[in-house]
Amino acid sequence: MKIMIVGGDNINMINFHLCEKGFYIVKHISGRKNNHKCAVVPANIDIVIIFIDYVNHKLSEHIKKETKKLGIKTVYSKRAWSNVESVLM
């Protein structure tokens, strides 16, 4: 499954665990730059994970609106593998 991650600067360990479970990260947006507030969600994504402790409200709302238009599942999690695993499984 293809995943887009929004939030978090260093996601190396999350990426490692996701790859073990058969997921593939297509795009990662840290949310730190101003141009991230109007980020485009690729249409070939299966799931979008938003790290709620690393993004602002405006970016979260924008991504939610875009994924709803495309019919992509959006999950919210803290940036800890235990939380990510629980929302995906």
N, C-alpha and C positions, 0 to 999 in steps of 0.2 A: 504494500500500500504506500502511496505517496503522501508525504506530510509537508505542511508548511508550518514553521514555528515563528511565533511573534513574541518578542521579548527575550531578555537574557543576553548577556554578552558572551559568556563562555559556555557553550553547550556540548563540549566534547564528550563528556561522560554520558549525557542524555543521548547523544547521537550513537555512541557505542552500544548502549542498551537497546535502543530502538532498532539498530541494525541486527542485533541478535534475535529480536522478535520478528524480523521480516519486514520492517518498515524502512522507507527510504526518504531522507530529507531532500526535498526539491529546492526549497527556498527558506532562508532564515532572515528575519528582519529584527534587528536589535531594538528598534524603537527609539533610539537616542537622537537621531538626526531629524531635523525639521521636515525634510522631504519624505520621511517615513509615514507622516500623517495622512498622506494620500497614496499609499502603496497600492499596487495592483495585485490582486490575487489571481494566480494562474488558474485556468479552467481545468487543467489536468490533475488537480489535487484531489485526494480522497478525504483528508481530514486536516483541519487547522487547529493547532494547539496554541492557546494564548496563555502565557505565563502572567498571571494576574499581579504578581508582586514586582513586575519589571516593566509594565507598560502604563501609559497614562489613559485616562478615560476616553479622550477624543480618538486616539488610535484604536482602542478596543471597539468603540462604537462603529468606526469606519470599517474595520475588518468584519464585524458582525453583519453590517448592512451588505457588504460585498459578497460574503459567503451565502447569505440568505438569497440574494439574487441568483447566484449560481447553483444553489441547492447543495452546497457542501456542508458537511457536518463540522461544527465548531465545538471544541471542548476547552474548558478553562481549568487551569491547574497551577499550583505553585511549582517553582523550579526545583523540585526534588524528585528523584526517580520513583520513590514510593507513591507519590501523588500522581505522577504521569502514568505509571503502570495501572493504578486503580481506575483512572478515568478511561483508559483505552481498553481494558479487558472486561 
